[in-house]
């Protein structure tokens, strides 16, 4: 499925700049964003929060492995 960030922004109600920041690992998925993504993809808010948590844990493990 191909979709531009602008189209995704319109469909989800998430600002395009926020989408780009998330994709570029500059912004975390917040509860508000998780809620919008869950509504669009018809899944749970916890799914998105858990993905963010897993990514955060991965980053910590990468940093810690360098010590």
C-alpha positions in Angstrom: 0.0 0.0 0.0 1.5 3.3 -1.1 0.4 6.5 0.6 2.1 9.8 1.0 2.6 11.4 4.4 0.1 14.1 3.3 -2.6 11.6 2.5 -1.9 9.7 5.7 -2.1 13.0 7.6 -5.5 13.8 6.1 -6.8 10.2 6.8 -5.6 10.0 10.4 -5.9 13.6 11.5 -2.2 13.6 12.6 -0.1 16.5 11.4 2.1 15.7 8.5 5.1 17.2 10.4 4.4 14.8 13.3 4.2 11.8 11.0 7.6 12.8 9.5 9.1 13.3 12.9 7.9 9.8 14.0 9.2 8.1 10.8 12.5 9.9 11.2 12.8 8.8 14.9 12.6 12.4 16.2 9.2 12.1 18.0 7.8 9.3 20.1 4.3 7.9 19.6 2.3 9.6 22.3 -1.0 8.5 23.8 -2.8 11.0 21.5 -1.1 9.8 18.4 -1.6 6.2 19.5 -5.3 6.9 19.8 -5.5 8.3 16.2 -3.5 5.4 14.8 -5.6 2.9 16.6 -8.8 4.5 15.2 -7.3 4.5 11.6 -6.0 0.9 11.7 -8.8 -0.4 13.9 -6.6 -1.8 16.6 -5.8 -0.9 20.2 -4.0 2.1 21.6 -1.9 -0.3 23.6 -0.6 -1.8 20.4 1.0 1.5 19.5 2.2 2.4 23.0 3.8 -1.1 23.2 5.6 -0.6 19.9 7.0 2.7 21.3 8.0 1.0 24.5 9.7 -1.8 22.6 11.6 0.7 20.5 12.6 2.7 23.6 13.9 -0.6 25.2 15.8 -1.4 22.0 17.5 1.9 22.0 18.5 1.5 25.7 20.0 -1.9 24.9 22.0 -0.5 22.1 23.3 2.3 24.2 24.1 -0.1 27.1 25.9 -2.6 24.8 28.3 0.1 23.9 29.5 0.5 27.5 
